[in-house]
Amino acid sequence: MNCSFDFKDKIVVITGAERGIGLALAKGFAKAGGRIVIFGILDEEFPNAEREIRDAGGECLCIHADVSSEQSVIDAVKVTKETFGRIDILVNNAGINKLFPAEEMPLAVWQQIMDVNLTGVFLMCREVGKVMLEQGTGNIVNVASMSGLIVNPLPQTQCAYNSSKAGVIMLTKVLANEWAERGIRVNAIAPGFTKTPLTAARLSNLEDPAVKKWIGGTPMNRVADPEEMVGLVLYFASDLSTFTTGTCVPVDGGYTCL
């Protein structure tokens, strides 16, 4: 067994890796020798992501791909397969969230969140899964959320987000079971409150009552940095976890153990 994070020449597809957790994961794989392919819609962020990944020692290809669009996913996976000949690792990281009280949740918003967070993961797993099944090997890591395991306390009115992430966790288990004897492992992580470009401003305001509640409810009494998700994802994708599939591990500072 190779007891190290060695991804030399491995083709690693990561969705939503233009910034935040996804970019941190991309840089982690790059430092370990991986060849990174970003699927995303934030074209204006591509140059910075490519630069940071190169600075981390890796190469990077950015492909405009909307995970909520079946044809977009099919096309992006086809380009990746034609370019590299294989896909070794898939990390489903792309996700969105919008807050509405359940009784006021517009159906269009509910569907948008489900389309990106759950259907997008399914489409990516289905299309990349076909490539991996043909290869006879592959590794998928889904970025779920602790919100798929517990109900966040108010004021987080996010019934669609929590439901979508719970679906990701179950999809992880189902695919792990279906593909266990066909060379593909599927696992998930469940991040807790994490400081990203989208959340940094609010999480930095320690006087915000909601932030006080979020941090106060975390035994480690802080939020995570995106880099703190890297180790577990690399573990799941590596040869150190060859007998691990269908699991979802929280990375939440102890939040869900209370």
C-alpha positions in Angstrom: 0.0 0.0 0.0 1.2 3.5 -0.8 1.0 5.3 2.5 1.1 8.8 1.2 -1.0 11.3 -0.7 0.5 10.6 -4.1 -1.7 11.7 -7.0 1.0 12.0 -9.6 -0.6 12.3 -13.0 -4.1 11.5 -11.6 -6.8 13.4 -13.4 -8.9 15.2 -10.8 -12.2 16.8 -11.8 -13.6 19.3 -9.2 -16.8 21.2 -9.6 -17.1 24.7 -8.2 -13.4 25.0 -7.6 -13.0 28.6 -8.8 -12.8 29.7 -5.2 -13.5 28.7 -1.6 -13.4 25.1 -0.5 -13.2 23.8 -4.0 -10.1 25.9 -4.8 -8.5 24.8 -1.5 -9.1 21.1 -2.5 -7.8 21.7 -6.0 -4.5 23.2 -4.6 -4.3 20.2 -2.2 -4.5 17.7 -5.0 -2.1 19.8 -7.1 0.6 19.8 -4.4 0.3 16.0 -4.4 0.8 15.8 -8.1 -2.7 15.8 -9.4 -3.7 17.3 -12.8 -6.7 19.5 -12.1 -9.8 20.0 -14.2 -12.2 22.7 -12.8 -15.9 22.6 -13.9 -17.5 25.9 -13.1 -19.6 28.9 -14.2 -17.5 31.7 -12.7 -15.5 32.3 -15.8 -14.1 35.5 -14.4 -12.5 33.5 -11.5 -10.8 31.0 -13.9 -7.5 33.0 -14.3 -6.9 33.4 -10.6 -7.8 29.7 -9.9 -5.4 28.6 -12.7 -2.6 30.8 -11.3 -3.1 29.6 -7.7 -3.1 25.9 -8.8 0.1 26.5 -10.9 1.7 28.1 -7.9 0.8 25.0 -5.9 2.8 23.0 -8.4 0.0 21.6 -10.6 -1.5 22.1 -14.0 -5.1 23.2 -14.5 -7.8 23.2 -17.2 -10.9 25.2 -16.5 -14.1 24.2 -18.4 -17.3 26.2 -18.3 -19.9 23.7 -17.0 -23.2 24.2 -15.3 -23.8 21.1 -13.2 -27.6 21.7 -13.2 -27.6 21.3 -17.0 -27.5 17.7 -18.3 -26.1 18.7 -21.6 -23.5 20.9 -20.1 -22.3 18.1 -17.9 -22.2 15.6 -20.7 -20.2 18.0 -22.9 -17.7 18.9 -20.2 -17.1 15.3 -19.3 -16.6 14.4 -23.0 -14.0 17.2 -23.4 -12.2 16.0 -20.3 -12.2 12.4 -21.5 -11.0 13.4 -25.0 -8.3 15.6 -23.5 -6.8 13.3 -20.9 -8.2 9.9 -21.8 -9.4 9.1 -18.3 -10.8 10.6 -15.1 -9.4 9.2 -11.9 -11.1 11.3 -9.2 -14.2 13.4 -9.1 -15.0 15.9 -6.3 -18.5 17.3 -6.3 -18.2 20.6 -4.6 -20.5 23.0 -6.4 -23.4 24.2 -4.4 -25.7 27.2 -3.7 -28.0 28.3 -0.9 -30.8 30.8 -0.5 -32.7 31.5 2.7 -36.5 31.6 2.9 -38.9 30.5 5.6 -40.4 27.3 4.4 -43.9 28.8 4.1 -42.4 31.5 1.8 -40.0 29.4 -0.2 -40.7 30.0 -3.9 -40.9 26.7 -5.9 -38.5 28.1 -8.5 -35.9 28.7 -5.7 -36.4 25.3 -4.2 -35.9 23.7 -7.6 -32.8 25.8 -8.4 -31.1 24.7 -5.1 -32.1 21.0 -5.8 -30.9 21.3 -9.4 -27.4 22.4 -8.4 -26.9 20.7 -5.1 -28.4 17.3 -5.7 -29.3 16.8 -9.3 -25.9 18.3 -10.2 -24.1 15.8 -8.1 -26.2 13.0 -9.6 -25.4 14.1 -13.2 -21.7 14.5 -12.5 -21.6 11.0 -10.8 -23.6 9.5 -13.6 -21.5 10.9 -16.5 -18.1 10.6 -14.8 -19.2 7.2 -13.4 -19.6 5.9 -16.9 -15.9 6.8 -17.6 -14.8 5.2 -14.3 -16.8 2.0 -14.9 -15.2 1.7 -18.3 -11.8 2.1 -16.7 -12.6 -0.3 -13.9 -11.4 2.2 -11.3 -12.3 5.6 -9.9 -12.9 7.6 -6.8 -15.7 10.0 -6.0 -15.9 12.4 -3.1 -19.0 14.5 -2.5 -19.0 17.7 -0.5 -22.2 17.5 1.5 -22.8 19.6 4.6 -23.4 19.1 8.3 -26.7 20.7 7.3 -27.5 17.3 5.7 -27.1 15.7 9.1 -28.8 18.2 11.5 -31.2 21.1 11.3 -29.3 24.4 11.7 -30.7 26.6 14.4 -32.6 29.7 13.4 -32.1 32.2 11.8 -31.0 29.7 9.1 -34.2 29.2 7.2 -32.9 26.8 4.6 -35.2 23.9 4.2 -34.2 23.4 0.6 -30.4 23.5 1.3 -30.6 21.0 4.2 -32.8 18.7 2.2 -30.5 18.8 -0.8 -27.4 18.0 1.3 -29.2 15.1 3.0 -29.9 13.8 -0.5 -26.3 14.0 -1.4 -25.4 11.9 1.7 -27.9 9.2 0.7 -26.9 9.4 -3.0 -23.3 8.8 -1.8 -24.4 5.6 0.0 -26.5 4.3 -2.9 -23.7 4.8 -5.5 -21.1 3.3 -3.2 -23.3 0.2 -2.9 -24.0 0.0 -6.6 -20.4 0.4 -7.7 -18.5 -1.3 -4.8 -17.7 -4.4 -6.8 -17.0 -2.4 -10.0 -13.9 -0.5 -8.9 -15.4 2.8 -7.8 -15.5 4.1 -4.2 -17.9 7.0 -3.2 -17.6 8.9 0.0 -18.6 12.3 1.4 -17.5 15.0 3.8 -19.9 17.2 5.7 -18.3 20.6 6.4 -19.5 22.8 9.2 -19.4 26.6 9.2 -16.5 27.6 7.0 -15.0 31.0 6.1 -15.2 31.3 2.3 -15.4 34.3 0.0 -19.2 34.1 0.3 -19.3 33.9 4.1 -16.1 35.7 5.2 -17.7 39.1 5.7 -20.5 37.9 7.9 -18.4 35.4 9.8 -15.8 38.0 10.6 -18.5 40.1 12.5 -18.3 38.4 15.9 -21.0 40.8 17.2 -23.6 39.4 14.7 -26.1 37.4 16.9 -26.3 34.6 14.3 -22.5 34.3 14.2 -22.4 34.2 18.0 -24.9 31.3 17.9 -23.0 29.5 15.2 -19.6 29.8 16.8 -21.0 29.3 20.3 -22.6 26.1 19.2 -19.3 24.7 17.9 -17.2 23.0 20.6 -14.0 24.3 19.1 -15.4 27.8 19.3 -14.5 28.9 15.8 -15.3 28.4 12.1 -13.2 26.4 9.7 -10.8 27.5 7.0 -11.3 25.9 3.6 -7.9 24.3 3.9 -9.2 22.2 6.8 -11.3 20.2 4.4 -8.3 19.1 2.3 -6.9 16.3 4.4 -10.1 14.2 4.6 -10.9 14.6 0.9 -7.4 13.5 -0.1 -7.6 10.6 2.3 -10.9 9.4 0.7 -9.4 9.8 -2.8 -6.1 8.0 -1.9 -4.9 4.4 -1.6 -4.9 4.9 2.2 -8.7 4.4 2.2 -9.1 1.4 -0.2 -11.6 -0.3 2.2 -13.7 2.8 2.8 -16.8 3.6 0.8 -20.3 4.9 1.5 -19.3 7.0 4.4 -19.9 10.6 5.3 -17.6 12.3 7.8 -18.4 15.7 9.4 -15.6 18.3 9.4 -17.4 20.7 11.8 -15.4 21.4 14.9 -17.6 19.0 16.9 -20.9 20.7 16.0 -22.9 17.6 15.2 -21.7 15.6 18.2 -23.7 17.8 20.6 
